[in-house]
Amino acid sequence: MDITENTPPQERSDSLWHGPMRRILLSSFSGSVIEFYDFVLYVIAAAVVFPHVFFSNLSPTMATIASFVTLAVGYVGRPLGGVIFGHFGDRLGRKGVLVTTMLLMGVSTMAIGLLPTADLIGALAPILLVLCRVLQGVAVGGEWGGAMLIALENSPGAKRGFAASFASLGAPAGAMLATGSISLASTLPQDQFLGWGWRIPFLLSFLLVLVGMMIRLKVSESPLFKSLNQEAEKRRVPILEVLRRYPMQAGLGIIVAISQLTIDGIATSWAVNYSVELGADRTTILNLKILGSVALLIAAIISARLSDRWGRRLPLAVGIVAALIFVFPMLNLIQTGTAGGFAGAVIVGQFIQGFILGPLAAFLAELFPTRLRFTGASLCFQTASALGSGFTPLIATSLVAVGGGIAVLGWVWIGVLAVCLVAILIAAEGRTRDLSAI
């Protein structure tokens, strides 16, 4: 039997690297890598492939907007997945949810790789694409909360910010794999890349899922959840209890999370498409995007460690202020349409994003009690994902297309970030709170 099953977090080793805890962190990280590989793969393909494959009968601008609409639909599926899987995660346990979400994501991504194009089946192609994207969103909506809580609820209290971040660290790592695979495929001649080359990264998802399942099935249930198991049948519907008893915490959590997810929407999808449309080399842009993901990963590790020393609110506030300062420099660099401008915008922008991302998982988890933590944290993060990452590329493309340009986009973004800064200043600090007593 795994010793983590019956050993309370406060009685275990302070190290995150002893046997059982190391396996838990690996499961949290690897599962998120796979989920976000699949999810970000779609984001990039929506920018450089799908307008030509599934919306080839539209003008270039309308094809891009239509592709980003399907992208946004997937993000709408994320809060739905957070609520559905949060319900079962809070009532039945974290581990079973993690296995289910990984299988659902793998099947959905493979299906995208096998979809016929619009030239072959007409309007049915984008309809099936949207269906697959919704299932992807539902899957990743449940994955993040479960992966984060397995790590956080098993970790020693003084290091739970860093432990919780492993689910978030999987996002940039998965993004690097996704971007690298599409970049490699894009070295093919244009007709081969759009004909079949883009499908290979989607089909490879199946192999990643097999590896992830072997790791995940060996992880035991969260001890904090096990301590609540006897009262599971008495518990009410988690989402209703979150909305009734913790509306302010949920609202603040959503607003704070939007701060880093708007950066994600600009850097991961809109900036890639916009730069390529302005004439930058597609493969070069995708390779530079990998460097942005590296910057995000490094910053997230640094800020997560700092959050265990200084608290969650300070690094979050520092990251949001930095984002406010960098809005117009980032947009102006992207507007140059050059690889150098894109590199400066995305690498610095994603470093700032990572600084916000690092403490975010623990910050959201510490807003809610154990019996509602999966649902509450997932609701916050996934709703913010839908509003931030999901609709930001669509809004940015639309503003530029109708003549509002970079200036209007920048001021709208500054307004959103200012509200996020106010929210983190209002929110309570959770670093020293006892998770079992919340």
C-alpha positions in Angstrom: 0.0 0.0 0.0 1.2 3.5 -0.8 2.2 5.3 2.5 0.6 8.5 1.2 -2.8 6.9 1.6 -2.9 7.1 5.4 -0.3 9.6 6.3 -1.5 13.2 6.9 0.4 15.8 5.0 1.7 17.5 8.1 3.3 14.2 9.3 5.2 13.4 6.2 8.7 14.4 5.2 9.2 18.1 4.4 10.9 17.0 1.1 8.9 16.9 -2.1 11.2 14.4 -3.5 10.7 11.3 -1.3 9.3 8.3 -3.2 5.5 8.6 -3.0 5.5 12.4 -3.2 7.9 12.3 -6.2 5.5 9.9 -8.0 2.5 12.2 -7.2 4.3 15.2 -8.6 5.3 13.3 -11.7 1.7 12.3 -12.2 0.4 15.8 -11.8 3.0 17.2 -14.1 3.0 14.5 -16.8 -0.8 14.4 -16.9 -1.0 18.1 -17.4 1.7 18.0 -20.1 -0.4 15.6 -22.1 -3.6 17.4 -21.6 -2.2 20.8 -22.5 -0.2 19.3 -25.4 -3.5 18.2 -26.9 -5.3 21.5 -26.0 -2.5 23.9 -27.2 -2.0 21.8 -30.3 -5.6 22.9 -31.3 -4.8 26.5 -30.4 -1.8 26.6 -32.8 -3.6 24.7 -35.5 -6.5 27.1 -35.3 -4.1 29.9 -36.1 -2.1 28.4 -38.9 -4.0 25.3 -40.3 -7.7 25.3 -39.7 -8.6 28.5 -41.6 -7.2 26.8 -44.8 -8.5 23.3 -44.1 -12.0 23.6 -42.5 -12.9 27.2 -43.6 -11.4 27.4 -47.1 -14.6 28.8 -48.6 -14.3 32.0 -46.6 -12.1 35.1 -47.0 -8.8 34.9 -45.1 -10.0 37.3 -42.3 -13.4 35.5 -42.0 -11.7 32.1 -42.0 -9.4 33.2 -39.2 -12.4 34.5 -37.2 -14.3 31.3 -37.8 -11.4 29.2 -36.7 -11.0 31.3 -33.5 -14.7 30.8 -32.8 -14.2 27.1 -32.7 -11.2 27.8 -30.4 -13.4 29.8 -28.1 -16.1 27.1 -28.1 -13.5 24.7 -26.6 -12.7 27.2 -23.9 -16.4 27.4 -23.1 -16.3 23.6 -22.5 -13.6 24.1 -19.8 -15.9 25.5 -17.0 -18.4 22.9 -18.0 -15.8 20.2 -17.5 -14.6 21.8 -14.3 -18.2 21.7 -12.9 -18.9 18.1 -14.1 -15.6 16.6 -13.0 -15.4 18.8 -9.9 -18.7 17.3 -8.8 -17.4 13.8 -9.0 -14.0 14.8 -7.8 -15.4 16.3 -4.6 -17.9 13.4 -4.0 -16.0 10.3 -5.2 -12.3 11.3 -5.3 -9.6 13.0 -7.3 -7.9 9.9 -8.8 -10.8 8.5 -10.8 -11.5 11.8 -12.4 -7.8 12.1 -13.6 -8.0 8.8 -15.4 -11.2 9.7 -17.1 -10.1 13.1 -18.3 -6.9 11.8 -19.8 -8.8 9.2 -21.8 -11.4 11.7 -23.0 -8.7 14.1 -24.1 -6.7 11.5 -26.0 -9.7 10.2 -27.9 -10.9 13.8 -28.8 -7.5 14.8 -30.1 -7.0 11.7 -32.2 -10.4 12.3 -33.7 -9.4 15.7 -34.8 -6.4 14.2 -36.5 -8.7 11.9 -38.5 -11.4 14.4 -39.5 -12.1 14.8 -43.2 -11.7 18.4 -44.6 -14.4 20.7 -45.7 -13.6 19.9 -49.3 -14.6 16.3 -48.7 -17.7 16.6 -46.4 -18.6 20.2 -46.6 -20.2 21.9 -43.5 -20.1 18.6 -41.5 -16.3 19.0 -41.2 -16.4 22.2 -39.0 -19.4 20.8 -37.0 -17.4 17.7 -36.1 -14.4 19.9 -35.4 -16.4 21.9 -32.9 -17.7 18.7 -31.2 -14.2 17.4 -30.7 -13.1 20.8 -29.4 -15.9 20.9 -26.9 -14.9 17.4 -25.6 -11.3 18.6 -25.4 -12.4 21.6 -23.3 -14.5 19.4 -21.0 -11.5 17.1 -20.5 -9.0 19.7 -19.7 -11.5 21.5 -17.5 -11.5 18.5 -15.2 -7.8 17.7 -15.5 -6.3 20.8 -14.0 -8.2 20.7 -10.8 -7.6 17.1 -10.1 -3.9 17.2 -11.0 -3.4 20.3 -8.9 -5.2 18.9 -5.8 -3.5 15.5 -5.9 -0.2 17.4 -5.5 -1.4 20.1 -3.1 -3.3 17.9 -0.7 -0.4 15.4 -0.4 2.4 18.0 0.0 3.9 19.4 3.2 2.2 22.7 4.0 5.3 24.9 3.7 5.8 23.8 0.1 2.3 23.3 -1.2 2.5 26.4 -3.4 5.3 24.8 -5.4 3.7 21.4 -5.3 0.4 22.8 -6.6 2.2 24.5 -9.4 3.2 21.2 -11.0 -0.2 21.0 -12.6 0.3 24.5 -14.0 3.9 23.8 -15.1 2.6 21.0 -17.3 0.9 23.7 -19.4 4.0 25.4 -20.8 5.8 22.0 -21.1 2.8 20.7 -23.1 2.8 23.9 -25.1 6.5 23.4 -26.0 5.8 19.9 -27.2 2.7 21.0 -29.2 4.5 23.9 -30.8 7.6 21.9 -31.6 5.6 19.1 -33.2 3.6 21.5 -35.4 6.8 23.4 -36.2 8.5 20.2 -37.3 5.5 19.3 -39.5 5.4 22.8 -41.0 8.8 22.2 -42.6 7.0 20.1 -45.1 6.0 21.9 -48.4 2.8 23.9 -47.9 0.5 21.5 -49.8 1.8 18.5 -47.9 1.6 20.3 -44.5 -2.0 21.3 -45.1 -2.9 18.0 -46.7 -1.7 15.6 -44.1 1.4 16.8 -42.2 -0.6 18.7 -39.6 -2.5 15.5 -38.6 0.6 13.7 -37.3 1.0 15.7 -34.0 -2.7 15.0 -33.3 -2.4 11.3 -33.9 0.8 11.1 -31.7 -1.4 12.1 -28.7 -2.4 8.4 -28.3 1.1 7.4 -27.4 1.4 10.2 -24.9 -1.8 9.1 -23.3 -0.6 5.5 -22.9 2.5 6.8 -21.0 0.5 9.1 -18.8 -2.0 6.4 -17.9 0.9 4.1 -16.7 2.1 6.8 -14.3 -1.4 8.0 -13.2 -2.8 4.6 -12.3 -0.1 4.2 -9.6 -1.0 7.3 -7.6 -3.2 7.0 -4.5 -6.1 9.2 -3.4 -5.7 12.5 -1.7 -5.5 11.9 2.1 -7.6 15.1 2.8 -10.3 13.7 0.6 -10.1 10.3 2.2 -10.8 11.9 5.6 -14.1 13.2 4.3 -15.1 10.0 2.6 -17.6 8.9 5.3 -19.8 12.0 4.8 -19.7 11.9 0.9 -23.3 10.7 0.6 -24.5 13.6 2.9 -22.9 16.3 0.8 -25.0 18.5 -1.4 -24.3 19.4 -5.0 -20.8 21.0 -4.8 -21.4 23.7 -7.5 -24.5 25.0 -5.8 -22.8 25.2 -2.4 -19.9 27.1 -3.9 -22.2 29.6 -5.5 -24.3 29.9 -2.4 -21.7 30.0 0.3 -18.5 31.2 -1.5 -19.6 33.6 -4.2 -17.0 36.3 -3.4 -14.2 33.8 -3.3 -15.3 32.4 -6.6 -15.6 35.9 -8.2 -12.2 37.1 -7.0 -10.6 33.8 -8.1 -12.0 34.1 -11.6 -10.9 37.8 -12.0 -7.3 37.1 -10.7 -6.9 34.1 -13.0 -8.0 36.2 -16.0 -4.9 38.3 -15.6 -2.5 35.5 -16.9 -5.0 33.9 -19.2 -5.4 37.1 -21.4 -1.7 37.0 -21.9 -2.0 33.4 -23.0 -4.7 34.3 -25.5 -2.6 37.1 -27.0 0.7 35.2 -27.1 -0.3 31.7 -27.9 -2.9 32.2 -30.6 -3.5 35.7 -31.8 0.1 36.8 -32.0 1.1 33.7 -33.9 -1.6 34.2 -36.5 -1.2 38.0 -36.7 2.6 37.7 -37.3 2.3 35.1 -40.0 -0.4 37.2 -41.7 1.9 40.2 -41.6 4.5 38.1 -43.5 6.7 36.5 -40.8 7.9 33.0 -41.5 5.6 30.5 -40.0 8.2 27.9 -38.8 10.4 30.7 -37.3 7.4 32.1 -35.4 6.5 28.7 -34.0 10.1 28.0 -32.9 10.2 31.4 -31.2 6.9 30.5 -29.5 8.7 27.5 -27.9 11.2 30.0 -26.3 8.2 31.9 -24.9 7.0 28.7 -23.3 10.4 28.1 -21.8 10.3 31.6 -20.3 6.9 30.9 -18.9 8.0 27.6 -17.3 11.1 29.3 -15.7 9.0 32.2 -14.3 6.3 29.9 -13.0 8.9 27.8 -11.0 10.5 31.0 -9.6 7.2 32.6 -8.5 5.7 29.4 -7.1 8.8 29.0 -4.9 8.6 32.6 -3.8 4.9 32.2 -3.0 5.8 29.6 -0.3 8.0 32.3 1.3 6.2 35.5 0.7 2.6 34.4 0.2 0.5 34.1 -3.0 -0.7 37.7 -3.3 2.7 39.5 -3.6 4.1 37.6 -6.7 0.6 37.7 -8.2 0.4 41.5 -7.8 3.9 42.0 -9.1 3.1 39.9 -12.2 -0.1 41.8 -12.9 1.7 45.2 -12.5 4.4 44.0 -14.9 1.7 43.0 -17.4 0.1 46.4 -17.2 3.4 48.1 -18.0 4.2 45.7 -20.9 0.8 45.8 -22.7 1.7 48.5 -25.3 5.3 47.5 -25.8 4.1 43.9 -26.4 1.5 44.8 -28.9 3.8 47.3 -30.8 6.5 44.6 -31.1 3.9 42.1 -32.5 2.7 44.7 -34.9 6.1 45.0 -36.6 5.4 41.7 -38.3 9.0 40.6 -37.8 10.5 37.5 -36.1 12.5 39.8 -33.8 9.5 41.8 -32.7 7.5 38.6 -32.1 10.4 37.1 -30.1 10.6 40.2 -27.8 6.9 40.4 -27.3 6.2 36.7 -26.6 9.3 35.8 -24.6 8.9 38.7 -22.2 5.1 38.5 -22.2 5.1 34.8 -21.4 7.7 35.3 -18.6 5.3 37.7 -17.0 2.5 35.3 -17.6 4.5 32.6 -15.9 5.2 34.8 -12.9 1.4 35.1 -12.4 0.8 31.4 -13.2 3.2 30.0 -10.5 1.3 30.9 -7.4 -2.2 30.8 -9.0 -3.0 27.1 -8.4 -2.4 27.3 -4.6 -4.1 30.7 -4.4 -7.3 29.3 -5.9 -7.2 26.1 -3.9 -6.8 28.0 -0.6 -10.1 29.9 -1.3 -12.3 26.8 -0.7 -12.7 23.9 1.9 -11.7 20.4 1.0 -15.2 19.2 0.3 -15.6 21.9 -2.4 -12.0 22.5 -3.4 -12.1 20.7 -6.7 -15.3 22.4 -7.9 -14.4 25.8 -6.6 -10.8 26.0 -7.9 -11.8 24.5 -11.2 -14.7 26.9 -11.6 -12.4 29.8 -11.1 -9.6 28.7 -13.4 -11.7 27.3 -16.2 -14.2 30.2 -16.3 -11.2 32.5 -16.5 -9.8 30.3 -19.3 -13.0 30.7 -21.3 -13.1 34.4 -20.8 -9.3 35.0 -21.1 -7.6 32.5 -23.4 -10.8 31.5 -25.3 -12.2 34.9 -26.3 -9.1 37.1 -26.3 -7.9 35.9 -29.8 -11.4 36.4 -31.3 -11.8 39.9 -29.7 -8.3 40.9 -30.7 -8.8 39.8 -34.3 -12.2 41.5 -34.5 -10.9 44.8 -33.1 -8.0 44.9 -35.6 -10.3 43.8 -38.5 -12.9 46.6 -37.9 -10.3 49.3 -37.7 -9.9 49.7 -33.9 -6.3 48.6 -34.2 -3.7 48.0 -31.6 -4.5 51.1 -29.6 -8.1 50.1 -28.7 -7.0 46.5 -28.0 -4.3 47.8 -25.7 -6.6 50.0 -23.7 -9.2 47.3 -23.3 -6.5 44.9 -22.1 -5.2 47.5 -19.6 -8.7 47.9 -18.2 -9.1 44.2 -17.7 -5.7 43.9 -15.9 -6.5 46.9 -13.7 -9.6 45.1 -12.4 -7.5 42.0 -11.8 -5.0 44.0 -9.7 -7.8 45.3 -7.6 -9.1 41.8 -7.1 -5.8 40.4 -5.8 -5.4 43.4 -3.4 -8.9 42.5 -2.0 -8.4 38.8 -1.7 -7.2 37.1 1.5 -3.8 35.5 1.8 -3.9 31.7 2.0 -0.3 30.6 2.5 -0.6 30.0 6.2 -4.1 28.6 6.3 -4.7 25.0 7.4 -6.3 23.3 4.4 -8.3 20.9 6.7 -9.7 23.8 8.7 -10.9 26.1 5.9 
